[in-house]
Amino acid sequence: MNGYCYILECSDGSYYVGSTVDLERRLSQHELGIGAAYTRSRRPVRLVWYECYPRIDAAYAREKQIQNWGRDKRRALIEGRADELPLLARNYADRFSGE
């Protein structure tokens, strides 16, 4: 069974990261306000990125990975700037290491 990892942009400009086995159904749930509590008060939402995986557990693992990323790194992923992802991870770490 396929799984999807996705990012929604909410009406307040924030991002929501999720995973599902049925992307269309899940998007509909978010739009109707019966999706995640986070998106319920931030509608309308807009799908800005997704990836398909052969199994839902892989999509869920990717969701958890992306949830730990900062806004700049998520934006780079959404915009297809994969080459910047490692740099953004290092810059994020450097901000808190005192260097």
Residue, then its C-alpha position, 0 to 999 in steps of 0.5 A: m500500500n502506498g503512503y504519502c508525506y505532504i506539506l500544507e501551507c496554512s492561511d497564517g503562512s505556517y506549514y503542516v506536515g503529515s502522512t496518509v495512505d489516501l492523499e485526496r481524502r486527507l486533503s478533503q478532510h483538512e479543507l472541511g475542518i475534520g483533519a488535524a486540530y492544527t489545521r482546523s483553525r488555519r483554513p484554508v490550507r493549500l498542498v505545497w509539496y508531497e512525496c509518494y512512498p511504497r509503504i505508509d511507514a516510510a511516509y510516516a518516517r519522512e513526516k517525522q524527519i521533516q517535522n524536525w526541520g526549520r521553516d527555511k529548510r522546509r521552504a527549500l524542500i517545497e521549492g525543489r532546492a534539494d542541494e541547499l538542504p544540507l547547508l540549512a541543516r548545518n546553519y541551523a546547528d551553528r546558530f546554537s553551538g556558539e560558533 
